[in-house]
């Protein structure tokens, strides 16, 4: 005997109550699945944001180090050429 094919008269007095309880259970399960998906998506978004922040910080840190190195190199080159320029003047 299949419940879904029974008419309310054949099922009995509690047909509407049981049907409502089944509907509540289905809605609750759908809500739990949605919450689980949202939670999983939030985890992935957080991990992706952390990876992007780490990569951008790494590139920014490398550019800062390169700019400091370039400034020191330029300063050293200027300081090494100044005494030679005095010889020509």
SULFEN-V794464 format. One record per helix or strand. SS is the DSSP state (alpha for helix, beta for strand). FROM is the first residue (numbers start at 1). TO is the last residue. If there is no record, write none. Layout:
ss/from/to
SS/FROM/TO
SS/FROM/TO
This chain:
ss/from/to
alpha/8/11
alpha/15/88
